[in-house]
Amino acid sequence: MAAKGWHIAFFVFALLFLGVPADKYFFSRWQWVIESGFPMGRLMVLLVAAAVLLGVPALRRHSLGLLATAIPSGKTPELGIALALNLIAGFGAVGAYALWIWSFGGEPSMARWIGNMPKAEEQARHAMSVNAIITFFILGGIVAPIVEELIFRGMLFPAWAREWGWVRSALATSALFALFHSNVISQFMGSLVLICVFRRTRSLRASIAVHSAFNVLLWYPLVGRFLNPSGAETGEISHWALQLSCLALACVAVPLYLWASRDAILRAQS
């Protein structure tokens, strides 16, 4: 019998709620974790999930079946569009947070917020550390995309789609995916994009590729250094024009991508 969406959702919540106290009371007390700031708790949650997916025969067969479908030829531009939308959503989420702070506290609040952030030199130095390289290229570029895509887009989304239809399933799956991360707005919109690319290519490899590329590009020496604008220490909202423009664009482009991924369009393209 196929697992229902609530079974998979319970599995995700169990991993999350077990991982938080394990990180707080066990992993975070390791001396090297304290010194390096390595996200050990998140890594262990993903490794436990991977162990379950590989260790349970039915889940292993299902996972391998999902990963077996290659990205169709001619769909490479689709991956580029999805990656661009994911980046726009990421920048837009930063813009939304900046707008929120500015709306309630004006330029003084913005200046205090920026002042509490690590300086560019510090972020660049940290980005070249072994910890950051492992986090972005191993954890973010390989482990997280494969495990999360298998659970959320490969298993949870289709299970809920059978019960509610694909749109409500996409919203519910993305809400749960966002709760699994700290940057909720970015991850919610990004999940919607990943669901669309999965539907439009019928290949989980496509969503894994987009997910992986997005995580790696956020490394500070690449796109990550542009998330917060230079000169924003003054608190002026005008410095955030790029992020706010991305927010406005994401609010239009992501729903349009959902509309372009509806059943009627996909049937016409088959």
Rosetta silent file (secondary structure, phi, psi, omega in degrees, C-alpha in Angstrom):
SEQUENCE: MAAKGWHIAFFVFALLFLGVPADKYFFSRWQWVIESGFPMGRLMVLLVAAAVLLGVPALRRHSLGLLATAIPSGKTPELGIALALNLIAGFGAVGAYALWIWSFGGEPSMARWIGNMPKAEEQARHAMSVNAIITFFILGGIVAPIVEELIFRGMLFPAWAREWGWVRSALATSALFALFHSNVISQFMGSLVLICVFRRTRSLRASIAVHSAFNVLLWYPLVGRFLNPSGAETGEISHWALQLSCLALACVAVPLYLWASRDAILRAQS
SCORE:     score description
SCORE:     0.000 S_00000001
   1 L     0.000  133.405 -179.399    0.000    0.000    0.000 S_00000001
   2 L   -69.044  142.475  179.131    1.388    3.435   -0.939 S_00000001
   3 L   -68.304  138.523  176.815    2.236    5.741    1.939 S_00000001
   4 L   -81.347  161.676 -178.091   -0.221    8.564    2.456 S_00000001
   5 H   -57.166  -37.769 -177.809    0.916   12.161    2.612 S_00000001
   6 H   -69.408  -29.562  175.109    0.360   12.371    6.347 S_00000001
   7 H   -63.584  -44.685 -179.058    2.613    9.346    6.901 S_00000001
   8 H   -69.746  -40.062  177.902    5.441   11.082    5.066 S_00000001
   9 H   -61.157  -40.670  177.542    4.722   14.404    6.789 S_00000001
  10 H   -62.713  -39.885  177.778    4.913   12.661   10.163 S_00000001
  11 H   -60.166  -43.271  179.540    8.255   11.168    9.137 S_00000001
  12 H   -64.535  -46.939 -179.792    9.558   14.665    8.268 S_00000001
  13 H   -64.418  -36.795  178.647    8.317   16.182   11.535 S_00000001
  14 H   -62.469  -43.508  177.740    9.768   13.284   13.524 S_00000001
  15 H   -62.837  -42.716 -177.390   13.176   13.894   11.970 S_00000001
  16 H   -65.847  -49.023 -175.708   12.910   17.626   12.589 S_00000001
  17 H   -72.570  -27.365  174.355   11.765   17.418   16.204 S_00000001
  18 H   -77.450  -32.456 -178.111   14.276   14.707   17.063 S_00000001
  19 H   -71.745  -35.267 -178.149   17.050   16.604   15.327 S_00000001
  20 H   -63.145  -54.569  178.371   16.529   19.890   17.188 S_00000001
  21 H   -65.702  -32.894  177.981   17.048   18.536   20.733 S_00000001
  22 H   -62.500  -39.956  178.927   19.818   16.226   19.525 S_00000001
  23 H   -69.877  -41.971 -175.319   21.644   19.241   18.105 S_00000001
  24 H   -68.714  -43.580 -171.515   20.981   21.438   21.151 S_00000001
  25 H  -102.168   -8.193 -177.195   21.908   18.958   23.878 S_00000001
  26 L  -126.656  -68.168 -174.003   24.401   16.676   22.145 S_00000001
  27 H   -64.325  -39.440 -176.882   26.068   17.756   18.897 S_00000001
  28 H   -66.857  -12.865  179.834   26.372   21.455   19.790 S_00000001
  29 H   -89.054   -9.172  176.196   28.419   20.487   22.859 S_00000001
  30 L   -67.138  133.897 -173.649   31.184   18.906   20.785 S_00000001
  31 H   -59.959  -44.927 -177.017   34.202   21.169   21.027 S_00000001
  32 H   -68.663  -27.857  175.804   35.016   21.164   17.299 S_00000001
  33 H   -70.698  -40.181  178.733   31.379   21.957   16.477 S_00000001
  34 H   -61.964  -43.965 -176.399   31.437   24.898   18.896 S_00000001
  35 H   -71.998  -36.088 -174.854   34.661   26.230   17.380 S_00000001
  36 H   -93.820  -22.258 -176.166   33.714   25.735   13.735 S_00000001
  37 L    73.044   17.735 -177.954   29.984   26.441   13.835 S_00000001
  38 L   -65.669  134.055 -178.532   29.396   23.402   11.629 S_00000001
  39 L   -75.152   68.714 -174.348   25.640   22.553   11.286 S_00000001
  40 H   -63.621  -39.465 -178.612   26.082   19.075   12.750 S_00000001
  41 H   -60.490  -44.079 -179.518   22.443   18.716   13.775 S_00000001
  42 H   -65.948  -40.056  178.069   21.167   19.351   10.254 S_00000001
  43 H   -60.727  -42.783 -178.314   23.703   16.951    8.803 S_00000001
  44 H   -67.026  -37.465  176.919   22.618   14.215   11.212 S_00000001
  45 H   -60.232  -44.918 -179.628   18.937   14.767   10.391 S_00000001
  46 H   -67.288  -38.667  179.758   19.721   14.349    6.685 S_00000001
  47 H   -68.358  -38.099  176.386   21.913   11.310    7.299 S_00000001
  48 H   -63.813  -43.429  177.800   19.217    9.637    9.409 S_00000001
  49 H   -60.918  -42.509  178.741   16.680   10.338    6.658 S_00000001
  50 H   -63.818  -39.111  179.064   19.079    8.902    4.077 S_00000001
  51 H   -63.864  -38.825  178.251   19.628    5.817    6.245 S_00000001
  52 H   -66.979  -44.372 -179.246   15.869    5.258    6.460 S_00000001
  53 H   -63.343  -34.727 -179.519   15.429    5.719    2.697 S_00000001
  54 H   -88.004  -28.928 -173.492   18.234    3.263    1.987 S_00000001
  55 H   -83.472  -29.236  178.698   17.622    0.860    4.865 S_00000001
  56 L   -87.497  117.201 -172.810   13.917    0.150    4.362 S_00000001
  57 H   -52.959  -44.821 -178.086   13.678   -2.097    1.264 S_00000001
  58 H   -64.391  -41.598  178.870   10.404   -0.637   -0.036 S_00000001
  59 H   -68.051  -37.473  178.939   11.665    2.932    0.379 S_00000001
  60 H   -63.459  -45.265  178.810   14.986    2.040   -1.215 S_00000001
  61 H   -63.072  -42.047 -179.908   13.285    0.563   -4.280 S_00000001
  62 H   -65.181  -42.175 -179.913   10.955    3.544   -4.537 S_00000001
  63 H   -63.319  -44.975  179.443   13.831    6.017   -4.158 S_00000001
  64 H   -64.400  -34.870  176.733   15.930    4.292   -6.806 S_00000001
  65 H   -65.127  -40.935  177.997   12.926    4.257   -9.112 S_00000001
  66 H   -64.746  -38.822 -178.016   12.464    8.006   -8.659 S_00000001
  67 H   -78.024  -12.534 -175.245   16.146    8.649   -9.350 S_00000001
  68 H   -75.847  -23.105 -176.311   16.174    6.407  -12.424 S_00000001
  69 L   -76.631  116.506 -178.635   14.238    8.804  -14.659 S_00000001
  70 L   -75.150  159.765  175.009   16.698   10.888  -16.656 S_00000001
  71 L   -70.704  124.692 -177.938   16.164   14.541  -17.512 S_00000001
  72 L   -59.067  145.568  176.702   14.520   14.569  -20.971 S_00000001
  73 L   -63.326  141.454 -179.104   16.604   15.859  -23.836 S_00000001
  74 L    88.109   -1.441 -178.618   15.768   19.427  -24.694 S_00000001
  75 L   -99.080    5.513  179.447   14.741   20.278  -21.130 S_00000001
  76 H   -58.794  -41.738  176.652   18.022   21.933  -20.144 S_00000001
  77 H   -58.226  -31.858  177.944   16.570   25.448  -20.636 S_00000001
  78 H   -59.793  -39.799  179.448   13.829   24.474  -18.166 S_00000001
  79 H   -66.432  -37.930  177.705   16.489   23.939  -15.503 S_00000001
  80 H   -65.027  -41.000  177.777   17.974   27.355  -16.235 S_00000001
  81 H   -63.281  -45.230 -178.921   14.590   29.029  -15.889 S_00000001
  82 H   -64.407  -40.625  178.928   13.902   27.244  -12.606 S_00000001
  83 H   -64.823  -42.431  178.037   17.330   28.141  -11.219 S_00000001
  84 H   -61.497  -42.805  178.580   16.852   31.787  -12.181 S_00000001
  85 H   -64.402  -37.655  178.040   13.433   31.834  -10.482 S_00000001
  86 H   -63.828  -41.403  178.661   14.936   30.243   -7.369 S_00000001
  87 H   -67.293  -40.952  177.225   17.618   32.922   -7.205 S_00000001
  88 H   -60.563  -42.591  178.403   15.054   35.671   -7.755 S_00000001
  89 H   -64.187  -38.525  178.440   12.986   34.227   -4.912 S_00000001
  90 H   -63.524  -46.953  177.312   16.068   34.094   -2.687 S_00000001
  91 H   -66.004  -37.646  179.011   16.949   37.732   -3.315 S_00000001
  92 H   -64.392  -34.917  178.512   13.284   38.669   -2.998 S_00000001
  93 H   -65.358  -39.187  175.477   13.076   37.015    0.424 S_00000001
  94 H   -63.724  -41.110  177.051   15.980   39.171    1.620 S_00000001
  95 H   -62.896  -37.889  179.003   14.177   42.198    0.217 S_00000001
  96 H   -64.324  -41.239  179.832   10.985   41.214    2.037 S_00000001
  97 H   -67.807  -41.409  177.673   12.823   40.997    5.344 S_00000001
  98 H   -62.506  -41.741  179.036   14.571   44.336    4.758 S_00000001
  99 H   -64.404  -38.224  178.362   11.238   45.971    3.882 S_00000001
 100 H   -61.969  -47.204 -179.383    9.682   44.510    7.032 S_00000001
 101 H   -64.817  -44.179 -179.629   12.402   45.958    9.260 S_00000001
 102 H   -64.691  -36.356 -177.751   12.323   49.325    7.514 S_00000001
 103 H   -64.025  -33.177 -175.794    8.518   49.506    7.725 S_00000001
 104 H   -98.561  -21.810 -177.473    8.522   49.221   11.522 S_00000001
 105 H  -131.609   -1.548  179.535   11.732   51.020   12.470 S_00000001
 106 H    65.140 -159.402 -176.254   12.815   53.117    9.525 S_00000001
 107 H   -63.113  -36.099  177.769   16.467   53.791    8.734 S_00000001
 108 H   -59.668  -42.862  178.691   17.700   53.429   12.359 S_00000001
 109 H   -65.218  -41.021  178.731   16.380   49.861   12.557 S_00000001
 110 H   -61.504  -43.538 -178.853   17.865   49.027    9.165 S_00000001
 111 H   -64.520  -40.434  178.476   21.232   50.430   10.217 S_00000001
 112 H   -64.956  -41.480  179.780   21.211   48.424   13.463 S_00000001
 113 H   -61.270  -47.923  179.897   20.272   45.237   11.562 S_00000001
 114 H   -65.573  -37.345 -179.319   23.072   45.700    9.042 S_00000001
 115 H   -63.623  -27.351 -179.790   25.490   46.639   11.812 S_00000001
 116 L   -83.785   -8.230  179.720   24.904   43.310   13.546 S_00000001
 117 L   -79.899  152.583  174.473   25.770   41.336   10.414 S_00000001
 118 L   -61.032  143.219  178.777   29.280   39.947    9.837 S_00000001
 119 L   -70.751  160.447 -176.306   31.437   42.281    7.761 S_00000001
 120 H   -57.611  -41.032 -179.585   32.296   41.403    4.151 S_00000001
 121 H   -63.459  -40.789  179.669   35.897   40.521    5.020 S_00000001
 122 H   -66.095  -41.728  179.287   34.743   38.175    7.762 S_00000001
 123 H   -65.983  -39.442  179.061   32.212   36.478    5.498 S_00000001
 124 H   -65.473  -40.838  179.427   34.794   36.046    2.726 S_00000001
 125 H   -65.737  -41.858  179.134   37.293   34.548    5.160 S_00000001
 126 H   -65.608  -36.171 -177.698   34.684   32.167    6.587 S_00000001
 127 H   -62.080  -27.728 -178.291   33.590   31.124    3.076 S_00000001
 128 L   -91.189    2.085  178.871   37.071   29.771    2.352 S_00000001
 129 L   -75.813  158.122  178.498   37.179   27.687    5.541 S_00000001
 130 H   -59.194  -39.926 -179.681   36.935   23.895    5.431 S_00000001
 131 H   -57.631  -49.462 -177.178   33.673   24.125    7.404 S_00000001
 132 H   -67.076  -39.421 -179.674   32.002   26.410    4.842 S_00000001
 133 H   -64.248  -42.893  176.590   33.256   24.415    1.857 S_00000001
 134 H   -63.216  -43.815 -177.759   31.898   21.174    3.347 S_00000001
 135 H   -60.949  -47.059 -174.197   28.620   22.887    4.230 S_00000001
 136 H   -80.833  -39.888 -171.144   28.007   24.372    0.781 S_00000001
 137 H   -95.257  -29.645  178.880   29.511   21.760   -1.543 S_00000001
 138 H   -96.691  -57.834 -179.121   28.939   18.477    0.309 S_00000001
 139 H   -68.595  -52.408 -177.031   25.954   19.119    2.569 S_00000001
 140 H   -77.780  -31.800 -175.051   24.249   21.781    0.441 S_00000001
 141 H   -91.221  -21.070 -176.478   25.353   20.608   -2.988 S_00000001
 142 H  -125.900  -60.909 -171.425   24.925   16.836   -2.666 S_00000001
 143 H   -64.808  -55.994 -175.884   23.370   15.442    0.520 S_00000001
 144 H   -60.842  -47.372 -179.089   20.535   17.914    1.118 S_00000001
 145 H   -59.212  -42.225 -177.772   19.295   18.143   -2.514 S_00000001
 146 H   -68.332  -50.015 -176.794   19.088   14.360   -2.949 S_00000001
 147 H   -65.865  -47.353 -176.549   17.482   13.580    0.421 S_00000001
 148 H   -67.997  -38.156  178.671   15.112   16.547    0.450 S_00000001
 149 H   -67.694  -39.561  176.902   13.994   16.091   -3.147 S_00000001
 150 H   -59.826  -45.667 -175.035   13.291   12.397   -2.564 S_00000001
 151 H   -75.490  -50.840 -170.936   11.196   13.127    0.539 S_00000001
 152 H   -83.194  -55.347 -177.657    9.432   16.362   -0.385 S_00000001
 153 H   -83.453  -35.908 -176.085    9.073   16.418   -4.178 S_00000001
 154 H   -79.248  -34.779 -174.117    9.423   12.703   -4.885 S_00000001
 155 H  -114.225  -52.219 -174.398    7.229   11.243   -2.129 S_00000001
 156 H   -68.270  -47.780 -178.091    5.254   13.853   -0.183 S_00000001
 157 H   -58.835  -50.246  179.052    4.062   15.974   -3.113 S_00000001
 158 H   -63.243  -34.646 -179.453    2.639   13.048   -5.182 S_00000001
 159 H   -64.480  -45.966  178.026    1.033   11.517   -2.072 S_00000001
 160 H   -72.146  -30.869  178.735   -0.837   14.709   -1.225 S_00000001
 161 H   -63.259  -35.256  177.479   -1.566   15.389   -4.915 S_00000001
 162 H   -64.694  -29.114 -177.203   -3.504   12.104   -5.076 S_00000001
 163 H   -91.465  -38.023 -170.410   -5.659   13.296   -2.169 S_00000001
 164 H  -118.661  -11.955 -169.832   -6.027   17.041   -2.815 S_00000001
 165 L    96.275  158.842 -168.726   -4.892   17.790   -6.361 S_00000001
 166 H   -72.347  -31.831 -177.314   -1.516   19.119   -7.377 S_00000001
 167 H   -68.813  -51.190  178.755   -1.992   22.825   -6.530 S_00000001
 168 H   -64.196  -34.552  176.170   -3.040   22.322   -2.922 S_00000001
 169 H   -64.887  -40.613  178.836   -0.399   19.642   -2.580 S_00000001
 170 H   -61.600  -42.857  179.879    2.250   22.033   -3.923 S_00000001
 171 H   -66.611  -44.350 -179.087    1.262   24.687   -1.378 S_00000001
 172 H   -67.334  -44.099  179.036    1.148   22.229    1.534 S_00000001
 173 H   -62.029  -41.976 -179.129    4.410   20.536    0.572 S_00000001
 174 H   -68.267  -35.662  176.988    6.144   23.882    0.173 S_00000001
 175 H   -63.637  -43.916  179.191    4.848   25.100    3.542 S_00000001
 176 H   -66.907  -39.747  177.933    6.248   22.000    5.244 S_00000001
 177 H   -62.556  -40.744  179.570    9.524   22.325    3.324 S_00000001
 178 H   -64.592  -37.990  178.821    9.810   25.969    4.410 S_00000001
 179 H   -66.423  -20.608  179.269    9.295   25.020    8.066 S_00000001
 180 L   -78.751   -6.921 -177.228   12.224   22.639    7.701 S_00000001
 181 L  -127.968  168.389 -179.363   14.484   25.668    6.992 S_00000001
 182 L   -85.126  -38.653 -179.223   15.230   29.024    8.600 S_00000001
 183 L   -88.460   83.611 -167.673   14.632   31.273    5.553 S_00000001
 184 H   -63.590  -47.186 -174.599   10.934   30.471    5.236 S_00000001
 185 H   -62.689  -48.259 -179.389    9.880   32.844    2.425 S_00000001
 186 H   -60.975  -44.063 -176.306   12.722   31.878    0.100 S_00000001
 187 H   -71.896  -32.013  177.175   12.282   28.157    0.705 S_00000001
 188 H   -64.933  -50.573 -179.788    8.496   28.284    0.232 S_00000001
 189 H   -67.228  -38.451  178.348    8.759   29.988   -3.156 S_00000001
 190 H   -62.663  -37.897  178.520   11.777   27.879   -4.099 S_00000001
 191 H   -64.750  -39.902  177.190    9.864   24.700   -3.301 S_00000001
 192 H   -59.597  -41.130  178.622    7.012   25.776   -5.590 S_00000001
 193 H   -64.897  -42.845 -179.407    9.557   26.252   -8.385 S_00000001
 194 H   -65.098  -36.931  176.169   11.114   22.840   -7.729 S_00000001
 195 H   -64.233  -40.861  179.886    7.695   21.183   -7.838 S_00000001
 196 H   -64.726  -44.293 -179.106    7.000   22.865  -11.167 S_00000001
 197 H   -67.752  -31.714  175.306   10.295   21.754  -12.716 S_00000001
 198 H   -65.274  -43.376  179.302    9.621   18.226  -11.425 S_00000001
 199 H   -67.794  -40.229 -172.963    6.178   18.258  -13.065 S_00000001
 200 H   -77.652  -22.319  178.194    7.411   19.809  -16.306 S_00000001
 201 H  -106.677  -17.178 -174.671   10.325   17.389  -16.752 S_00000001
 202 L    56.165   31.304 -179.841    8.838   14.350  -14.953 S_00000001
 203 L  -137.533  123.313  176.922   12.325   13.777  -13.584 S_00000001
 204 H   -69.710  -22.478  176.636   13.408   14.147   -9.976 S_00000001
 205 H   -61.154  -32.427 -179.401   16.951   14.534  -11.269 S_00000001
 206 H   -66.210  -47.360  179.964   15.904   17.914  -12.662 S_00000001
 207 H   -67.446  -34.127  176.251   14.712   19.257   -9.314 S_00000001
 208 H   -63.619  -43.862 -179.143   17.822   17.828   -7.624 S_00000001
 209 H   -62.427  -43.944  179.782   20.057   19.592  -10.156 S_00000001
 210 H   -66.385  -44.586  179.220   18.293   22.944   -9.654 S_00000001
 211 H   -58.950  -47.462 -179.168   18.275   22.522   -5.870 S_00000001
 212 H   -62.889  -47.589 -179.147   21.980   21.665   -5.822 S_00000001
 213 H   -61.730  -40.494  179.279   23.005   24.522   -8.122 S_00000001
 214 H   -62.032  -47.517 -179.291   21.003   27.021   -6.058 S_00000001
 215 H   -61.063  -43.644 -178.154   22.620   25.923   -2.783 S_00000001
 216 H   -67.743  -39.547 -178.835   26.140   26.055   -4.224 S_00000001
 217 H   -64.564  -22.859  178.920   25.607   29.457   -5.848 S_00000001
 218 L   -75.862   -4.887  173.142   24.730   30.935   -2.440 S_00000001
 219 L   -55.899  136.658 -170.049   28.348   30.385   -1.386 S_00000001
 220 L   -54.249  -44.827 -179.423   29.661   33.854   -0.507 S_00000001
 221 L   -65.398  -14.458  178.861   32.363   34.164   -3.222 S_00000001
 222 L   -96.677 -109.064 -177.169   29.688   33.418   -5.849 S_00000001
 223 L   -86.497  -23.462 -174.538   26.179   34.907   -5.567 S_00000001
 224 H   -55.984  -31.139 -176.887   26.047   35.011   -1.769 S_00000001
 225 H   -71.918  -14.532 -179.087   28.021   38.240   -1.541 S_00000001
 226 H   -95.827   -3.278 -178.586   25.325   40.114   -3.469 S_00000001
 227 L   -61.541  -43.300  176.438   22.428   39.178   -1.169 S_00000001
 228 L  -107.405  127.145 -173.966   23.070   42.195    1.044 S_00000001
 229 L   -73.007  152.434  173.678   24.016   45.391   -0.830 S_00000001
 230 L   -75.281  149.512 -179.958   27.146   47.390   -0.129 S_00000001
 231 L    81.334    3.360 -176.417   26.620   50.798    1.468 S_00000001
 232 H   -79.144   -0.472 -178.744   23.456   49.656    3.230 S_00000001
 233 H   -61.305  -22.197  179.417   24.944   50.535    6.634 S_00000001
 234 H   -72.080  -18.638 -179.784   23.179   53.896    6.416 S_00000001
 235 L    87.384    2.972 -178.968   19.804   52.152    6.597 S_00000001
 236 L   -72.757  131.738 -177.502   18.459   53.766    3.441 S_00000001
 237 H   -68.986  -20.269 -178.920   15.877   51.550    1.735 S_00000001
 238 H   -64.382  -24.318  178.819   17.095   52.713   -1.689 S_00000001
 239 H   -67.209  -17.095 -174.212   20.161   50.478   -1.330 S_00000001
 240 H  -100.583   25.688 -176.444   17.842   47.470   -1.498 S_00000001
 241 H   -59.593  -42.085 -179.529   16.449   48.223   -4.971 S_00000001
 242 H   -63.146  -47.714 -178.057   17.712   44.919   -6.442 S_00000001
 243 H   -65.294  -40.550  179.676   16.270   42.810   -3.636 S_00000001
 244 H   -69.932  -35.167  175.908   12.949   44.659   -3.668 S_00000001
 245 H   -64.900  -40.035  177.547   12.745   44.360   -7.456 S_00000001
 246 H   -65.129  -36.433  177.191   13.333   40.612   -7.118 S_00000001
 247 H   -61.445  -47.434  179.021   10.573   40.458   -4.511 S_00000001
 248 H   -63.465  -41.571 -179.480    8.111   42.111   -6.893 S_00000001
 249 H   -66.386  -41.135 -179.887    9.265   39.914   -9.778 S_00000001
 250 H   -63.775  -37.201 -179.620    9.016   36.719   -7.717 S_00000001
 251 H   -65.018  -21.412  177.479    5.456   37.568   -6.677 S_00000001
 252 H   -98.938  -46.050 -171.621    4.530   37.595  -10.371 S_00000001
 253 H   -70.624  -39.904 -178.521    6.915   35.057  -11.921 S_00000001
 254 H   -65.604  -46.974  174.538    6.430   32.177   -9.463 S_00000001
 255 H   -60.178  -35.656  177.623    2.604   32.141   -9.821 S_00000001
 256 H   -65.245  -37.426  178.241    3.038   32.344  -13.600 S_00000001
 257 H   -67.300  -36.643  174.172    5.375   29.342  -13.493 S_00000001
 258 H   -62.898  -44.498 -179.936    2.745   27.478  -11.483 S_00000001
 259 H   -62.095  -38.045  179.734    0.128   28.431  -14.069 S_00000001
 260 L   -74.920   -7.055 -179.737    2.435   27.190  -16.839 S_00000001
 261 L  -107.095   11.864 -178.665    2.770   23.856  -15.007 S_00000001
 262 L   -71.711  165.508 -172.521   -0.943   23.048  -14.816 S_00000001
 263 H   -59.316  -41.602 -176.780   -2.263   19.780  -16.161 S_00000001
 264 H   -61.150  -41.576  179.581   -3.754   21.215  -19.357 S_00000001
 265 H   -66.574  -43.316 -178.552   -0.414   22.711  -20.425 S_00000001
 266 H   -65.968  -37.667  177.225    1.516   19.538  -19.631 S_00000001
 267 H   -65.094  -38.517 -179.682   -0.951   17.390  -21.572 S_00000001
 268 H   -68.304  -28.465 -179.534   -0.656   19.705  -24.574 S_00000001
 269 H   -84.382  -12.917 -177.093    3.147   19.442  -24.450 S_00000001
 270 L   -72.393    0.000    0.000    3.122   15.615  -24.287 S_00000001
